[in-house]
Amino acid sequence: MHDDWRQPEVGKEGGFPLIDPVVVQRYRDAASIIIKKIGSAIFSGSFNLGGVSFPISCMSSESLLYMIATMSVHAPTYMTAAALATDPVERMKHVMTCSLSFLYTCHRFDKPLNPLLGETYQGKHEDGSRIYMEQISHHPPVSYMCHVGPNDMYRWWGYSCFTPKAGWNKVDLVVKGKKCIKFADGTMIEYEPHQDKFKNCLRGKLTHLICGKCTFKDEKNEITGWYEISNVKNMPADYFSGEILHKGVVVSRLYGN
């Protein structure tokens, strides 16, 4: 069932391993600096790293707002297809596929620069769709986003907030937020963000995992959907499975990696 193609750079046990020894050492040196700052509290398994200054050596040159905006790179394909769909189940398929397509673009090891409160970013795709970003809270960091399709075929908006939780040899990025997309016919689909984990931060193969369960809801047409990553028995951690239901009845299943 799951003997399908996998990205060549993924890890044997799932996720994206960081294999550049120079970059790995840079991160581990940074981890040592952080541990010296906060001591044994980091080993609690739930220590909030959000208030800890991160060494500049491991920071990206790009702002978090820019990184979030780049995750919409597949929207001109899938969101436009969803807007043109006349079958609400097919529309849900396109929206869920677009959500899954974010997984590769949101994979980063470098920590993005924290946006200033009130910072904005605007962008435009080749199809004419427009992207607007704004940082609406500093602590906790909350980023608001709005993506307007060509000719107002759809409006996609939402917010994202994350808290890094440190434990022994790992960091869990607890992501909260909500995303909504409204189409010209009044249909609106709401869904949730993915979660992130970084394992083997101090020793072992440093790996980024994208995980968690995402649920989708189209109240107007009584359609729901879900997929869950890292919950397929006896398979690597990057496999996922899910369903689309119409009035509680399964009408489509999905799986992959």
C-alpha positions as CSV (number, residue, x, y, z in Angstrom):
1,M,0.0,0.0,0.0
2,H,2.8,2.4,0.8
3,D,5.5,1.3,-1.6
4,D,5.5,4.6,-3.4
5,W,8.1,7.1,-4.3
6,R,9.9,9.2,-1.6
7,Q,11.9,12.3,-1.8
8,P,15.6,11.2,-2.1
9,E,16.8,13.4,0.7
10,V,14.4,12.2,3.4
11,G,15.6,10.1,6.3
12,K,15.2,6.3,6.5
13,E,13.0,6.7,9.5
14,G,11.2,9.7,8.1
15,G,11.6,13.5,8.1
16,F,14.4,15.6,6.7
17,P,17.9,14.9,8.1
18,L,20.5,17.6,8.2
19,I,23.6,16.0,6.7
20,D,25.9,18.9,6.3
21,P,28.4,18.4,9.2
22,V,29.5,22.1,9.3
23,V,25.9,23.3,9.7
24,V,25.2,20.5,12.3
25,Q,28.1,21.6,14.4
26,R,26.9,25.3,14.1
27,Y,23.6,24.3,15.6
28,R,25.1,22.2,18.3
29,D,27.4,25.0,19.3
30,A,24.3,27.2,19.6
31,A,22.5,24.6,21.7
32,S,25.5,24.5,24.1
33,I,25.3,28.3,24.4
34,I,21.5,28.1,25.2
35,I,22.0,25.3,27.7
36,K,24.6,27.4,29.6
37,K,22.1,30.3,29.7
38,I,19.1,28.4,31.0
39,G,20.7,25.4,32.7
40,S,18.9,22.2,33.7
41,A,15.4,23.7,32.9
42,I,15.8,22.7,29.3
43,F,15.6,19.1,30.2
44,S,12.1,19.4,31.6
45,G,10.6,18.5,28.2
46,S,8.4,21.6,28.1
47,F,10.7,24.5,28.6
48,N,9.6,27.5,26.5
49,L,12.4,28.7,24.3
50,G,10.3,31.6,23.0
51,G,11.9,34.1,25.5
52,V,15.5,32.9,24.9
53,S,17.8,34.8,22.6
54,F,18.9,32.6,19.8
55,P,22.6,32.7,18.6
56,I,22.8,34.8,15.4
57,S,25.0,32.1,13.8
58,C,21.9,29.9,13.3
59,M,19.5,32.6,12.2
60,S,18.2,32.9,8.6
61,S,18.7,36.2,6.7
62,E,14.9,36.2,6.0
63,S,12.0,37.3,8.2
64,L,9.3,34.9,9.3
65,L,6.7,36.8,7.3
66,Y,8.7,36.2,4.1
67,M,9.1,32.5,4.9
68,I,5.3,32.1,5.5
69,A,4.5,33.9,2.3
70,T,6.8,31.6,0.2
71,M,4.8,28.6,1.5
72,S,1.9,29.8,-0.8
73,V,4.0,28.9,-3.9
74,H,1.5,26.1,-4.9
75,A,-1.6,28.1,-4.3
76,P,-1.9,29.3,-7.9
77,T,-2.2,25.6,-8.9
78,Y,-4.4,24.1,-6.2
79,M,-6.4,27.0,-4.9
80,T,-7.3,28.1,-8.4
81,A,-8.4,24.5,-9.2
82,A,-10.5,24.5,-6.0
83,A,-12.1,27.8,-7.0
84,L,-13.0,26.4,-10.5
85,A,-14.3,23.1,-9.1
86,T,-18.1,22.7,-9.3
87,D,-18.1,19.5,-7.2
88,P,-17.6,20.3,-3.5
89,V,-15.8,17.0,-2.8
90,E,-13.4,17.7,-5.6
91,R,-12.9,21.2,-4.2
92,M,-12.1,19.8,-0.8
93,K,-9.5,17.5,-2.4
94,H,-7.7,20.5,-4.0
95,V,-7.7,22.4,-0.7
96,M,-6.3,19.4,1.2
97,T,-3.7,18.8,-1.5
98,C,-2.6,22.5,-1.2
99,S,-2.3,22.1,2.5
100,L,-0.1,19.0,2.0
101,S,2.0,20.8,-0.6
102,F,3.1,23.3,2.1
103,L,5.1,20.5,3.9
104,Y,8.1,20.7,1.6
105,T,8.2,24.5,1.4
106,C,7.9,25.0,5.2
107,H,10.8,22.7,5.8
108,R,13.6,24.9,7.2
109,F,16.5,24.4,9.6
110,D,17.6,28.1,9.9
111,K,15.5,30.0,12.5
112,P,13.8,32.9,10.7
113,L,14.2,36.5,12.0
114,N,11.5,37.5,14.4
115,P,9.3,40.2,12.7
116,L,8.9,43.5,14.5
117,L,5.4,44.3,15.8
118,G,3.5,45.8,13.0
119,E,5.9,44.7,10.3
120,T,4.3,43.9,7.0
121,Y,5.2,42.1,3.8
122,Q,3.4,42.0,0.4
123,G,4.0,39.8,-2.5
124,K,2.5,38.7,-5.8
125,H,2.4,35.5,-7.8
126,E,2.7,35.2,-11.6
127,D,-1.0,34.5,-11.9
128,G,-1.9,37.8,-10.3
129,S,-2.8,36.5,-6.8
130,R,-1.7,38.8,-4.0
131,I,-0.2,38.1,-0.6
132,Y,-0.4,40.3,2.5
133,M,1.4,39.6,5.8
134,E,1.5,41.4,9.1
135,Q,3.0,40.7,12.5
136,I,0.1,41.4,14.9
137,S,1.7,40.3,18.2
138,H,5.3,40.1,19.5
139,H,4.9,37.8,22.6
140,P,3.6,35.3,21.7
141,P,4.6,35.8,18.0
142,V,1.4,35.9,15.9
143,S,1.6,36.4,12.1
144,Y,-1.6,37.2,10.1
145,M,-1.8,36.3,6.4
146,C,-4.2,37.0,3.5
147,H,-3.9,35.7,0.0
148,V,-6.3,37.0,-2.6
149,G,-6.7,34.9,-5.8
150,P,-6.8,36.3,-9.3
151,N,-10.0,38.2,-10.1
152,D,-11.0,37.5,-6.4
153,M,-11.7,33.9,-7.2
154,Y,-10.9,33.1,-3.6
155,R,-9.7,34.7,-0.4
156,W,-7.4,32.7,1.9
157,W,-6.6,34.1,5.3
158,G,-5.6,33.0,8.8
159,Y,-3.0,33.4,11.5
160,S,-0.1,31.4,12.9
161,C,1.5,31.4,16.3
162,F,4.2,29.0,17.5
163,T,5.9,28.2,20.8
164,P,9.2,26.2,20.8
165,K,9.3,23.7,23.7
166,A,12.7,22.2,24.6
167,G,13.4,18.8,26.0
168,W,16.4,16.5,26.2
169,N,17.8,16.2,22.6
170,K,14.7,17.6,21.0
171,V,12.7,20.7,20.3
172,D,8.9,20.6,19.6
173,L,7.4,23.5,17.8
174,V,3.8,23.9,19.1
175,V,1.9,25.6,16.3
176,K,-1.5,27.2,16.8
177,G,-3.6,29.0,14.3
178,K,-6.5,28.8,11.8
179,K,-6.8,29.1,8.1
180,C,-9.9,29.9,6.1
181,I,-10.6,30.0,2.4
182,K,-13.7,31.6,0.9
183,F,-14.8,31.1,-2.7
184,A,-16.9,33.3,-4.9
185,D,-20.0,31.1,-4.5
186,G,-19.9,31.6,-0.7
187,T,-18.4,28.3,0.2
188,M,-15.9,28.5,3.0
189,I,-13.4,25.8,4.2
190,E,-11.6,26.1,7.5
191,Y,-8.6,24.1,8.6
192,E,-5.7,23.9,11.1
193,P,-1.9,24.1,10.8
194,H,0.7,21.3,11.0
195,Q,3.1,20.7,13.9
196,D,7.0,20.6,13.8
197,K,9.6,18.5,15.7
198,F,13.3,18.7,15.7
199,K,14.9,15.5,17.1
200,N,18.5,14.7,17.9
201,C,19.4,18.3,18.5
202,L,22.4,17.5,20.7
203,R,23.5,14.0,19.4
204,G,22.4,11.6,16.7
205,K,21.2,12.6,13.2
206,L,19.5,16.0,13.5
207,T,16.1,15.6,11.8
208,H,13.1,17.9,11.1
209,L,9.7,16.2,11.2
210,I,6.4,17.7,10.2
211,C,3.6,15.9,12.0
212,G,0.1,16.2,13.5
213,K,-3.5,15.9,12.5
214,C,-5.2,18.5,10.3
215,T,-9.0,18.7,10.1
216,F,-11.0,20.5,7.4
217,K,-14.6,21.7,7.4
218,D,-17.0,22.9,4.8
219,E,-20.2,23.6,6.7
220,K,-22.3,24.7,3.7
221,N,-21.9,21.4,1.9
222,E,-21.6,19.2,5.0
223,I,-18.1,18.0,4.1
224,T,-15.3,17.3,6.5
225,G,-11.8,16.0,5.9
226,W,-8.7,15.1,7.8
227,Y,-5.2,13.7,7.5
228,E,-2.6,12.7,10.0
229,I,1.2,12.6,9.6
230,S,3.5,10.3,11.6
231,N,0.7,7.9,12.7
232,V,0.9,5.0,10.2
233,K,1.9,1.8,11.9
234,N,5.2,0.2,11.0
235,M,6.0,3.0,8.6
236,P,8.5,5.9,8.6
237,A,7.4,9.1,10.4
238,D,6.7,11.0,7.2
239,Y,3.8,8.8,6.1
240,F,0.2,10.1,6.4
241,S,-3.3,8.9,5.9
242,G,-6.7,10.6,5.8
243,E,-10.3,10.7,4.6
244,I,-13.0,13.0,3.2
245,L,-16.5,12.6,4.5
246,H,-19.8,13.9,3.1
247,K,-22.6,13.9,5.7
248,G,-20.5,11.5,7.8
249,V,-19.9,9.0,5.0
250,V,-16.4,8.4,3.7
251,V,-16.3,9.4,0.0
252,S,-12.5,9.5,-0.5
253,R,-9.3,8.2,1.2
254,L,-5.8,9.5,1.0
255,Y,-2.4,8.2,1.9
256,G,1.2,8.9,1.0
257,N,4.4,10.3,2.4
